[in-house]
Amino acid sequence: MKSALEQLEDERGIPKEKILDAIEAALAAAYKKDYGKKGQIVRAKLDFDTGKTDFVQVKIVVDDTMVRMPIEGEEEEEESSRAVNPEPLPLPEQSEDGVDQRIRFNPEHHIMIEDARLIKKGCELGDELIFALEAKDDYGRIAAQTAKQVIIQKIREAEKSSVLDEFAQRGEEIVTGVVQRIERGNIFIDLGRATGLLSYEDQIPGERYRTGERLRSYLYSVEESPRGINLRLSRAHPNFIRALFALEAPEVQNGVVELKEIAREAGSRTKIAVHSNDEHVDPVGSCVGQRGVRVATVISELAGEKIDVIEWSADAEKFIADALSPAKVRSVIVNQEERQATIEVPADQLSLAIGRGGQNVRLAAKLTGYRIDIKSIDGEGFGTEENTVLTPEMTETPEEEVAEFIGSASIGVPSEEVTEQEEVAEDNSVIEANTNSEKE
């Protein structure tokens, strides 16, 4: 028996103490099925070394305020469910209509306090008194089946609790698993002892997954439900970026470098603002890595998603100007009370500051928490009208609405005017900025 318990503990991660509890509950249920009485609380104690089992009956100490004597001819109340897991006796309550709410006294389940104190001095209401029962070795088929069902149920509960504790203790982190199946766009990932769900909205747009493929994702929610444990995974969550950099950059892992803010449009582009708690450590260089190797590793995990790494600053003007990189900003005027910023850029930098589909300024607004109004030196602008100011809340605007918004007459520079050469220049500027930061 000892080796069997140890094998279960190794295979399912269930402590052998819990398995032993399940066996004892099953033996008690089998004993009560064949030899017990209505309302009787039976418990079993299994000696792990000898295999011997002792059975006892438990009685709850009560008084007249808690129970009433049964009325002649009254049908006995079903209490068999208390045999394995008895519940504490509730305090009596008097209903509004005056009906007696006390529990019916059952001599197999209760013992009056005056009788209990003859057996054990000093016992109080609600205490349990233990009485030995004669051990039995012969059980019928129904009792054996009952014991089997109890063991299965208890082991399932213990395994569920063990898995829940394991993932709850791990907290939010990156997990690696194998794609088990794909149903209606949802990906079910085998994580070993449990299955995680990568729902459609948590996937990176454009990514394709195959059954049997190993996949990294971010565990952001662990919930218990009647059907089991729900592990919610994401590859589109902003904290997935944070966790990936923690894996690649020791400075991030040990807290020397912080990722203060993250603005992400999964599958397309991400901006992160980093800060160093050590003046001798370059936060941008730590994340970019030598020759850009660290940021390149993160980008490869995200199937080519562009990443802008900028230094966070308490100076709002500097932070906003850097957030609009790779565009070169001429001036920044900040209204702290209204959380609004007016940005002036050279004419040849306007489309770069706005970005394709307004993405660059949209991410900058989300990263800094400011409404942003961009205009060029020659008067053209983005968000110059009151009803076209871009706010952080607009970062969730559907693409079709953004396209219509950018193309309106009040903007001055429709997205169609971003040429292929400017798109290439934008990408090259990002690469150059990251490389220069690493060199510095």
LOTIBA-437158 format. One record per residue (C-alpha): x, y, z; residue in three letters. Coordinates in steps of 0.05 Angstrom, whole numbers, plus 5000, padded with zeros to 4 digits. Example, Ala and Ser with C-alpha at 12.3 -4.5 7.8 and 13.67 -1.06 7.14 Angstrom:
<nodes>
+------+------+------+--------+
!   c1 !   c2 !   c3 ! torkol !
+------+------+------+--------+
! 5246 ! 4910 ! 5156 !    ALA !
! 5273 ! 4979 ! 5143 !    SER !
+------+------+------+--------+
</nodes>
This chain:
<nodes>
+------+------+------+--------+
!   c1 !   c2 !   c3 ! torkol !
+------+------+------+--------+
! 5000 ! 5000 ! 5000 !    MET !
! 5057 ! 5047 ! 5017 !    LYS !
! 5088 ! 5040 ! 4948 !    SER !
! 5020 ! 5050 ! 4914 !    ALA !
! 5009 ! 5115 ! 4952 !    LEU !
! 5079 ! 5139 ! 4935 !    GLU !
! 5066 ! 5123 ! 4861 !    GLN !
! 5001 ! 5163 ! 4861 !    LEU !
! 5037 ! 5220 ! 4895 !    GLU !
! 5091 ! 5221 ! 4841 !    ASP !
! 5045 ! 5212 ! 4781 !    GLU !
! 4990 ! 5260 ! 4801 !    ARG !
! 5025 ! 5307 ! 4849 !    GLY !
! 4976 ! 5291 ! 4905 !    ILE !
! 5005 ! 5288 ! 4976 !    PRO !
! 4998 ! 5218 ! 5004 !    LYS !
! 4964 ! 5247 ! 5065 !    GLU !
! 4906 ! 5269 ! 5021 !    LYS !
! 4904 ! 5201 ! 4987 !    ILE !
! 4902 ! 5168 ! 5056 !    LEU !
! 4844 ! 5214 ! 5076 !    ASP !
! 4807 ! 5191 ! 5013 !    ALA !
! 4817 ! 5118 ! 5031 !    ILE !
! 4794 ! 5129 ! 5102 !    GLU !
! 4732 ! 5166 ! 5078 !    ALA !
! 4717 ! 5108 ! 5030 !    ALA !
! 4725 ! 5055 ! 5085 !    LEU !
! 4679 ! 5095 ! 5131 !    ALA !
! 4627 ! 5100 ! 5075 !    ALA !
! 4631 ! 5025 ! 5062 !    ALA !
! 4624 ! 5009 ! 5137 !    TYR !
! 4563 ! 5054 ! 5144 !    LYS !
! 4532 ! 5024 ! 5082 !    LYS !
! 4533 ! 4954 ! 5110 !    ASP !
! 4534 ! 4963 ! 5185 !    TYR !
! 4515 ! 5035 ! 5201 !    GLY !
! 4450 ! 5067 ! 5222 !    LYS !
! 4412 ! 5129 ! 5198 !    LYS !
! 4445 ! 5193 ! 5219 !    GLY !
! 4506 ! 5158 ! 5246 !    GLN !
! 4574 ! 5192 ! 5235 !    ILE !
! 4627 ! 5139 ! 5221 !    VAL !
! 4701 ! 5153 ! 5214 !    ARG !
! 4758 ! 5106 ! 5197 !    ALA !
! 4830 ! 5109 ! 5218 !    LYS !
! 4879 ! 5070 ! 5175 !    LEU !
! 4947 ! 5051 ! 5202 !    ASP !
! 4995 ! 5067 ! 5145 !    PHE !
! 5046 ! 5015 ! 5167 !    ASP !
! 5004 ! 4956 ! 5189 !    THR !
! 4944 ! 4966 ! 5144 !    GLY !
! 4897 ! 4958 ! 5203 !    LYS !
! 4834 ! 5000 ! 5205 !    THR !
! 4797 ! 5025 ! 5267 !    ASP !
! 4725 ! 5051 ! 5262 !    PHE !
! 4693 ! 5101 ! 5309 !    VAL !
! 4625 ! 5134 ! 5317 !    GLN !
! 4622 ! 5209 ! 5328 !    VAL !
! 4567 ! 5244 ! 5368 !    LYS !
! 4555 ! 5319 ! 5373 !    ILE !
! 4543 ! 5350 ! 5442 !    VAL !
! 4477 ! 5388 ! 5443 !    VAL !
! 4425 ! 5415 ! 5491 !    ASP !
! 4350 ! 5431 ! 5490 !    ASP !
! 4360 ! 5497 ! 5454 !    THR !
! 4392 ! 5462 ! 5395 !    MET !
! 4349 ! 5399 ! 5386 !    VAL !
! 4278 ! 5376 ! 5399 !    ARG !
! 4253 ! 5307 ! 5415 !    MET !
! 4222 ! 5271 ! 5355 !    PRO !
! 4146 ! 5272 ! 5349 !    ILE !
! 4113 ! 5204 ! 5348 !    GLU !
! 4101 ! 5181 ! 5276 !    GLY !
! 4145 ! 5236 ! 5247 !    GLU !
! 4187 ! 5212 ! 5188 !    GLU !
! 4260 ! 5211 ! 5204 !    GLU !
! 4302 ! 5264 ! 5171 !    GLU !
! 4353 ! 5241 ! 5121 !    GLU !
! 4423 ! 5254 ! 5149 !    GLU !
! 4464 ! 5202 ! 5112 !    SER !
! 4502 ! 5258 ! 5076 !    SER !
! 4535 ! 5275 ! 5142 !    ARG !
! 4567 ! 5206 ! 5148 !    ALA !
! 4632 ! 5226 ! 5115 !    VAL !
! 4634 ! 5302 ! 5123 !    ASN !
! 4589 ! 5324 ! 5180 !    PRO !
! 4573 ! 5398 ! 5181 !    GLU !
! 4574 ! 5440 ! 5245 !    PRO !
! 4507 ! 5442 ! 5279 !    LEU !
! 4472 ! 5509 ! 5265 !    PRO !
! 4447 ! 5552 ! 5322 !    LEU !
! 4371 ! 5548 ! 5331 !    PRO !
! 4327 ! 5603 ! 5304 !    GLU !
! 4255 ! 5618 ! 5317 !    GLN !
! 4216 ! 5632 ! 5253 !    SER !
! 4169 ! 5691 ! 5247 !    GLU !
! 4108 ! 5646 ! 5247 !    ASP !
! 4130 ! 5614 ! 5312 !    GLY !
! 4148 ! 5546 ! 5282 !    VAL !
! 4202 ! 5508 ! 5321 !    ASP !
! 4265 ! 5510 ! 5279 !    GLN !
! 4306 ! 5464 ! 5324 !    ARG !
! 4337 ! 5401 ! 5294 !    ILE !
! 4306 ! 5334 ! 5310 !    ARG !
! 4346 ! 5295 ! 5361 !    PHE !
! 4378 ! 5231 ! 5336 !    ASN !
! 4412 ! 5187 ! 5388 !    PRO !
! 4460 ! 5161 ! 5335 !    GLU !
! 4482 ! 5231 ! 5317 !    HIS !
! 4473 ! 5272 ! 5381 !    HIS !
! 4486 ! 5267 ! 5455 !    ILE !
! 4456 ! 5313 ! 5508 !    MET !
! 4507 ! 5354 ! 5545 !    ILE !
! 4488 ! 5326 ! 5613 !    GLU !
! 4501 ! 5256 ! 5588 !    ASP !
! 4564 ! 5277 ! 5552 !    ALA !
! 4594 ! 5307 ! 5616 !    ARG !
! 4585 ! 5240 ! 5651 !    LEU !
! 4632 ! 5211 ! 5599 !    ILE !
! 4679 ! 5270 ! 5590 !    LYS !
! 4681 ! 5325 ! 5641 !    LYS !
! 4687 ! 5396 ! 5616 !    GLY !
! 4659 ! 5384 ! 5546 !    CYS !
! 4621 ! 5441 ! 5513 !    GLU !
! 4564 ! 5448 ! 5463 !    LEU !
! 4586 ! 5429 ! 5393 !    GLY !
! 4642 ! 5384 ! 5418 !    ASP !
! 4651 ! 5314 ! 5389 !    GLU !
! 4651 ! 5251 ! 5430 !    LEU !
! 4684 ! 5189 ! 5401 !    ILE !
! 4658 ! 5118 ! 5411 !    PHE !
! 4694 ! 5056 ! 5386 !    ALA !
! 4659 ! 5010 ! 5336 !    LEU !
! 4671 ! 4937 ! 5322 !    GLU !
! 4718 ! 4928 ! 5263 !    ALA !
! 4690 ! 4891 ! 5203 !    LYS !
! 4726 ! 4857 ! 5145 !    ASP !
! 4668 ! 4831 ! 5104 !    ASP !
! 4633 ! 4881 ! 5058 !    TYR !
! 4580 ! 4872 ! 5005 !    GLY !
! 4583 ! 4892 ! 4932 !    ARG !
! 4544 ! 4956 ! 4942 !    ILE !
! 4589 ! 4978 ! 4999 !    ALA !
! 4651 ! 4964 ! 4957 !    ALA !
! 4622 ! 5004 ! 4899 !    GLN !
! 4607 ! 5061 ! 4947 !    THR !
! 4679 ! 5060 ! 4972 !    ALA !
! 4705 ! 5061 ! 4901 !    LYS !
! 4663 ! 5122 ! 4883 !    GLN !
! 4685 ! 5159 ! 4945 !    VAL !
! 4759 ! 5146 ! 4930 !    ILE !
! 4751 ! 5169 ! 4858 !    ILE !
! 4715 ! 5232 ! 4880 !    GLN !
! 4764 ! 5249 ! 4935 !    LYS !
! 4825 ! 5237 ! 4890 !    ILE !
! 4795 ! 5282 ! 4836 !    ARG !
! 4783 ! 5336 ! 4887 !    GLU !
! 4853 ! 5329 ! 4915 !    ALA !
! 4884 ! 5331 ! 4845 !    GLU !
! 4843 ! 5392 ! 4827 !    LYS !
! 4864 ! 5427 ! 4891 !    SER !
! 4937 ! 5409 ! 4878 !    SER !
! 4936 ! 5437 ! 4807 !    VAL !
! 4900 ! 5500 ! 4830 !    LEU !
! 4952 ! 5512 ! 4885 !    ASP !
! 5010 ! 5500 ! 4837 !    GLU !
! 4988 ! 5550 ! 4784 !    PHE !
! 4962 ! 5600 ! 4836 !    ALA !
! 5030 ! 5601 ! 4870 !    GLN !
! 5065 ! 5611 ! 4804 !    ARG !
! 5024 ! 5673 ! 4790 !    GLY !
! 5025 ! 5710 ! 4724 !    GLU !
! 5083 ! 5684 ! 4682 !    GLU !
! 5103 ! 5654 ! 4616 !    ILE !
! 5085 ! 5580 ! 4608 !    VAL !
! 5104 ! 5533 ! 4552 !    THR !
! 5058 ! 5479 ! 4527 !    GLY !
! 5037 ! 5438 ! 4466 !    VAL !
! 4977 ! 5455 ! 4423 !    VAL !
! 4928 ! 5400 ! 4440 !    GLN !
! 4869 ! 5418 ! 4396 !    ARG !
! 4837 ! 5477 ! 4360 !    ILE !
! 4762 ! 5489 ! 4366 !    GLU !
! 4725 ! 5548 ! 4335 !    ARG !
! 4787 ! 5591 ! 4335 !    GLY !
! 4804 ! 5575 ! 4408 !    ASN !
! 4870 ! 5540 ! 4423 !    ILE !
! 4874 ! 5488 ! 4478 !    PHE !
! 4946 ! 5480 ! 4504 !    ILE !
! 4971 ! 5420 ! 4543 !    ASP !
! 5011 ! 5447 ! 4602 !    LEU !
! 5026 ! 5379 ! 4633 !    GLY !
! 4980 ! 5374 ! 4693 !    ARG !
! 4927 ! 5420 ! 4664 !    ALA !
! 4901 ! 5448 ! 4599 !    THR !
! 4903 ! 5523 ! 4585 !    GLY !
! 4858 ! 5563 ! 4538 !    LEU !
! 4886 ! 5612 ! 4488 !    LEU !
! 4821 ! 5645 ! 4464 !    SER !
! 4814 ! 5680 ! 4398 !    TYR !
! 4818 ! 5750 ! 4429 !    GLU !
! 4882 ! 5731 ! 4465 !    ASP !
! 4918 ! 5709 ! 4402 !    GLN !
! 4965 ! 5752 ! 4360 !    ILE !
! 4928 ! 5772 ! 4297 !    PRO !
! 4955 ! 5736 ! 4236 !    GLY !
! 4989 ! 5679 ! 4275 !    GLU !
! 4973 ! 5608 ! 4254 !    ARG !
! 4977 ! 5549 ! 4302 !    TYR !
! 4985 ! 5475 ! 4289 !    ARG !
! 4967 ! 5415 ! 4332 !    THR !
! 5030 ! 5388 ! 4366 !    GLY !
! 5066 ! 5455 ! 4361 !    GLU !
! 5103 ! 5480 ! 4423 !    ARG !
! 5079 ! 5549 ! 4443 !    LEU !
! 5097 ! 5602 ! 4494 !    ARG !
! 5041 ! 5643 ! 4524 !    SER !
! 5026 ! 5686 ! 4584 !    TYR !
! 4985 ! 5657 ! 4641 !    LEU !
! 4943 ! 5715 ! 4667 !    TYR !
! 4884 ! 5682 ! 4702 !    SER !
! 4874 ! 5620 ! 4745 !    VAL !
! 4801 ! 5606 ! 4763 !    GLU !
! 4764 ! 5549 ! 4794 !    GLU !
! 4697 ! 5528 ! 4764 !    SER !
! 4649 ! 5470 ! 4774 !    PRO !
! 4677 ! 5438 ! 4710 !    ARG !
! 4749 ! 5444 ! 4733 !    GLY !
! 4806 ! 5495 ! 4732 !    ILE !
! 4807 ! 5549 ! 4679 !    ASN !
! 4876 ! 5572 ! 4659 !    LEU !
! 4871 ! 5633 ! 4614 !    ARG !
! 4930 ! 5645 ! 4568 !    LEU !
! 4949 ! 5703 ! 4523 !    SER !
! 5000 ! 5722 ! 4470 !    ARG !
! 4969 ! 5790 ! 4459 !    ALA !
! 4972 ! 5814 ! 4532 !    HIS !
! 5020 ! 5873 ! 4544 !    PRO !
! 5051 ! 5836 ! 4602 !    ASN !
! 5073 ! 5781 ! 4554 !    PHE !
! 5123 ! 5832 ! 4529 !    ILE !
! 5144 ! 5848 ! 4600 !    ARG !
! 5155 ! 5774 ! 4616 !    ALA !
! 5194 ! 5762 ! 4552 !    LEU !
! 5243 ! 5818 ! 4567 !    PHE !
! 5250 ! 5791 ! 4638 !    ALA !
! 5273 ! 5725 ! 4607 !    LEU !
! 5322 ! 5759 ! 4560 !    GLU !
! 5350 ! 5815 ! 4603 !    ALA !
! 5377 ! 5798 ! 4673 !    PRO !
! 5372 ! 5872 ! 4690 !    GLU !
! 5297 ! 5868 ! 4681 !    VAL !
! 5292 ! 5802 ! 4718 !    GLN !
! 5328 ! 5828 ! 4780 !    ASN !
! 5291 ! 5895 ! 4781 !    GLY !
! 5348 ! 5941 ! 4763 !    VAL !
! 5312 ! 5960 ! 4699 !    VAL !
! 5236 ! 5970 ! 4700 !    GLU !
! 5187 ! 5969 ! 4642 !    LEU !
! 5146 ! 6028 ! 4667 !    LYS !
! 5095 ! 6032 ! 4611 !    GLU !
! 5075 ! 5987 ! 4553 !    ILE !
! 5031 ! 6006 ! 4494 !    ALA !
! 5017 ! 5949 ! 4447 !    ARG !
! 4978 ! 5932 ! 4384 !    GLU !
! 4991 ! 5858 ! 4382 !    ALA !
! 5021 ! 5831 ! 4318 !    GLY !
! 5039 ! 5900 ! 4292 !    SER !
! 5077 ! 5946 ! 4339 !    ARG !
! 5094 ! 5957 ! 4412 !    THR !
! 5125 ! 6016 ! 4449 !    LYS !
! 5157 ! 6005 ! 4517 !    ILE !
! 5183 ! 6058 ! 4565 !    ALA !
! 5240 ! 6033 ! 4608 !    VAL !
! 5273 ! 6063 ! 4670 !    HIS !
! 5337 ! 6044 ! 4708 !    SER !
! 5342 ! 6045 ! 4783 !    ASN !
! 5417 ! 6046 ! 4777 !    ASP !
! 5448 ! 6108 ! 4744 !    GLU !
! 5505 ! 6065 ! 4718 !    HIS !
! 5459 ! 6019 ! 4679 !    VAL !
! 5430 ! 6041 ! 4611 !    ASP !
! 5357 ! 6018 ! 4611 !    PRO !
! 5349 ! 6021 ! 4535 !    VAL !
! 5415 ! 5986 ! 4521 !    GLY !
! 5398 ! 5932 ! 4572 !    SER !
! 5333 ! 5915 ! 4535 !    CYS !
! 5362 ! 5922 ! 4465 !    VAL !
! 5424 ! 5882 ! 4480 !    GLY !
! 5491 ! 5879 ! 4445 !    GLN !
! 5479 ! 5890 ! 4371 !    ARG !
! 5404 ! 5886 ! 4385 !    GLY !
! 5406 ! 5812 ! 4402 !    VAL !
! 5358 ! 5815 ! 4461 !    ARG !
! 5304 ! 5855 ! 4428 !    VAL !
! 5312 ! 5813 ! 4366 !    ALA !
! 5298 ! 5750 ! 4406 !    THR !
! 5234 ! 5780 ! 4433 !    VAL !
! 5213 ! 5803 ! 4363 !    ILE !
! 5224 ! 5732 ! 4335 !    SER !
! 5179 ! 5704 ! 4390 !    GLU !
! 5125 ! 5753 ! 4367 !    LEU !
! 5131 ! 5736 ! 4293 !    ALA !
! 5164 ! 5802 ! 4274 !    GLY !
! 5123 ! 5851 ! 4315 !    GLU !
! 5161 ! 5917 ! 4316 !    LYS !
! 5184 ! 5941 ! 4384 !    ILE !
! 5205 ! 6013 ! 4402 !    ASP !
! 5246 ! 6017 ! 4466 !    VAL !
! 5249 ! 6087 ! 4495 !    ILE !
! 5273 ! 6115 ! 4562 !    GLU !
! 5219 ! 6134 ! 4611 !    TRP !
! 5224 ! 6204 ! 4640 !    SER !
! 5188 ! 6242 ! 4694 !    ALA !
! 5195 ! 6303 ! 4648 !    ASP !
! 5130 ! 6299 ! 4609 !    ALA !
! 5157 ! 6340 ! 4550 !    GLU !
! 5217 ! 6295 ! 4541 !    LYS !
! 5176 ! 6231 ! 4551 !    PHE !
! 5124 ! 6251 ! 4499 !    ILE !
! 5177 ! 6272 ! 4449 !    ALA !
! 5214 ! 6206 ! 4457 !    ASP !
! 5148 ! 6167 ! 4454 !    ALA !
! 5137 ! 6193 ! 4383 !    LEU !
! 5203 ! 6164 ! 4358 !    SER !
! 5227 ! 6150 ! 4306 !    PRO !
! 5199 ! 6219 ! 4287 !    ALA !
! 5241 ! 6280 ! 4305 !    LYS !
! 5201 ! 6329 ! 4348 !    VAL !
! 5215 ! 6404 ! 4344 !    ARG !
! 5175 ! 6426 ! 4406 !    SER !
! 5126 ! 6400 ! 4459 !    VAL !
! 5076 ! 6443 ! 4497 !    ILE !
! 5043 ! 6406 ! 4555 !    VAL !
! 4978 ! 6423 ! 4591 !    ASN !
! 4985 ! 6383 ! 4655 !    GLN !
! 4915 ! 6398 ! 4681 !    GLU !
! 4880 ! 6373 ! 4618 !    GLU !
! 4932 ! 6319 ! 4604 !    ARG !
! 4940 ! 6347 ! 4533 !    GLN !
! 5003 ! 6358 ! 4492 !    ALA !
! 5014 ! 6399 ! 4429 !    THR !
! 5071 ! 6373 ! 4387 !    ILE !
! 5107 ! 6411 ! 4331 !    GLU !
! 5148 ! 6371 ! 4280 !    VAL !
! 5183 ! 6389 ! 4215 !    PRO !
! 5140 ! 6379 ! 4153 !    ALA !
! 5180 ! 6319 ! 4130 !    ASP !
! 5169 ! 6285 ! 4197 !    GLN !
! 5094 ! 6293 ! 4202 !    LEU !
! 5074 ! 6229 ! 4168 !    SER !
! 5128 ! 6192 ! 4208 !    LEU !
! 5102 ! 6220 ! 4273 !    ALA !
! 5031 ! 6200 ! 4256 !    ILE !
! 5051 ! 6131 ! 4231 !    GLY !
! 5014 ! 6083 ! 4186 !    ARG !
! 4940 ! 6086 ! 4202 !    GLY !
! 4956 ! 6135 ! 4259 !    GLY !
! 4991 ! 6079 ! 4296 !    GLN !
! 5052 ! 6116 ! 4320 !    ASN !
! 5014 ! 6173 ! 4353 !    VAL !
! 4961 ! 6125 ! 4378 !    ARG !
! 5013 ! 6084 ! 4415 !    LEU !
! 5048 ! 6146 ! 4440 !    ALA !
! 4983 ! 6172 ! 4470 !    ALA !
! 4970 ! 6106 ! 4504 !    LYS !
! 5042 ! 6101 ! 4530 !    LEU !
! 5044 ! 6172 ! 4559 !    THR !
! 4971 ! 6179 ! 4580 !    GLY !
! 4966 ! 6247 ! 4545 !    TYR !
! 4919 ! 6271 ! 4490 !    ARG !
! 4964 ! 6289 ! 4432 !    ILE !
! 4956 ! 6343 ! 4379 !    ASP !
! 5010 ! 6341 ! 4325 !    ILE !
! 5023 ! 6395 ! 4274 !    LYS !
! 5079 ! 6411 ! 4226 !    SER !
! 5117 ! 6476 ! 4221 !    ILE !
! 5081 ! 6495 ! 4157 !    ASP !
! 5012 ! 6488 ! 4190 !    GLY !
! 4991 ! 6418 ! 4171 !    GLU !
! 4969 ! 6377 ! 4231 !    GLY !
! 4939 ! 6315 ! 4262 !    PHE !
! 4887 ! 6325 ! 4316 !    GLY !
! 4888 ! 6402 ! 4311 !    THR !
! 4812 ! 6409 ! 4315 !    GLU !
! 4778 ! 6401 ! 4382 !    GLU !
! 4737 ! 6342 ! 4359 !    ASN !
! 4798 ! 6307 ! 4330 !    THR !
! 4845 ! 6307 ! 4389 !    VAL !
! 4873 ! 6237 ! 4399 !    LEU !
! 4865 ! 6211 ! 4469 !    THR !
! 4892 ! 6148 ! 4502 !    PRO !
! 4821 ! 6121 ! 4504 !    GLU !
! 4819 ! 6122 ! 4428 !    MET !
! 4874 ! 6070 ! 4425 !    THR !
! 4821 ! 6016 ! 4421 !    GLU !
! 4786 ! 6049 ! 4361 !    THR !
! 4771 ! 5999 ! 4306 !    PRO !
! 4818 ! 6004 ! 4246 !    GLU !
! 4764 ! 6025 ! 4198 !    GLU !
! 4744 ! 6083 ! 4243 !    GLU !
! 4817 ! 6104 ! 4250 !    VAL !
! 4826 ! 6103 ! 4175 !    ALA !
! 4764 ! 6146 ! 4165 !    GLU !
! 4787 ! 6193 ! 4221 !    PHE !
! 4856 ! 6203 ! 4192 !    ILE !
! 4829 ! 6215 ! 4123 !    GLY !
! 4781 ! 6270 ! 4145 !    SER !
! 4791 ! 6342 ! 4121 !    ALA !
! 4807 ! 6367 ! 4191 !    SER !
! 4870 ! 6326 ! 4194 !    ILE !
! 4908 ! 6351 ! 4134 !    GLY !
! 4950 ! 6288 ! 4121 !    VAL !
! 4910 ! 6227 ! 4101 !    PRO !
! 4942 ! 6159 ! 4113 !    SER !
! 4946 ! 6145 ! 4039 !    GLU !
! 5000 ! 6198 ! 4034 !    GLU !
! 5049 ! 6155 ! 4073 !    VAL !
! 5091 ! 6130 ! 4016 !    THR !
! 5128 ! 6064 ! 4011 !    GLU !
! 5194 ! 6102 ! 4018 !    GLN !
! 5169 ! 6134 ! 4082 !    GLU !
! 5147 ! 6067 ! 4109 !    GLU !
! 5217 ! 6039 ! 4096 !    VAL !
! 5247 ! 6102 ! 4128 !    ALA !
! 5204 ! 6091 ! 4189 !    GLU !
! 5227 ! 6019 ! 4198 !    ASP !
! 5300 ! 6039 ! 4187 !    ASN !
! 5293 ! 6094 ! 4238 !    SER !
! 5268 ! 6045 ! 4290 !    VAL !
! 5327 ! 5998 ! 4276 !    ILE !
! 5377 ! 6055 ! 4277 !    GLU !
! 5348 ! 6083 ! 4343 !    ALA !
! 5353 ! 6016 ! 4377 !    ASN !
! 5423 ! 6003 ! 4351 !    THR !
! 5448 ! 6072 ! 4372 !    ASN !
! 5419 ! 6063 ! 4442 !    SER !
! 5456 ! 5997 ! 4449 !    GLU !
! 5521 ! 6029 ! 4426 !    LYS !
! 5513 ! 6087 ! 4475 !    GLU !
+------+------+------+--------+
</nodes>
